[in-house]
Amino acid sequence: MDEIFKSIILGIIQGITEILPRSSTAHLIITPWLFGWTGTVNSLSFNIAIHLGTLFSLLYCFWRDWIDIIFRNKRMLLYIFIGTIPACLAGYFLYEFVENSLRNPLIIVFTLVFVGILMLIAEKVGRRSRNAVTFSDAVVIGIAQAIALIPGVSRSGITITAGLFKGLERAYAAKFSFLLSTPAIAGAATLDFYKAYQESYSYDYSLFIIGIISSTITGIIVIKFLLSFLKKYSLSIFIYYRWLLAGIIFLLYFLRNE
């Protein structure tokens, strides 16, 4: 299959699954695994690169919020900074471990199911009564974002879930999740491109650009959809999807290894 077509498909998958609570990393690992894709598109570096598309879509959708945060809302800026620290530390120290040890279908099955259970519990017990974050919210949601480094967790899924446990409204929890993910995604992409420069990785970077464009366009559409969706509906459909996907991956794993 043409490499350009693969990068477009994976960019669309990234744009959808990074924003929705479904785990983009799981889909970006499983899709090449299912179809036997190798090379540039089946690398953590490509995965991180097309996260830039998500970064661009986030900046497009929330640029007004960022202007307000940077120039007027210093408290929110502090909370975002605090919430970003755990993800930065996890990404810096655990990058190689994740790349070499956790990109496994069975690990993804477990995290898809387990985080789905957490999402279900959060929906049941969360008060959903606040639309402003506190210092403790920033710490808890920031730690949750760091856990999202594990494939199958889902950055948006685990951070929105943490927000629900802390009593935030769904749509506001999603918005803070997106604001918090912006510097984390920017940092992860910067770190990976620095390592690529230092170690002279032999990637076809034109595929990265195509994937980023595909991810950006898709991400903008999906962000607007999710914020509207969460004002009216629960996370249930995403929870059931995660469990269904886990079951499919589990069956395919054993069928392919018989």
Summary of the structure (lengths in Angstrom):
residues: 258
radius of gyration: 17.5
end to end distance: 26.0
largest distance: 59.7
contacts: 923
relative contact order: 0.20
helix: 81%
strand: 1%
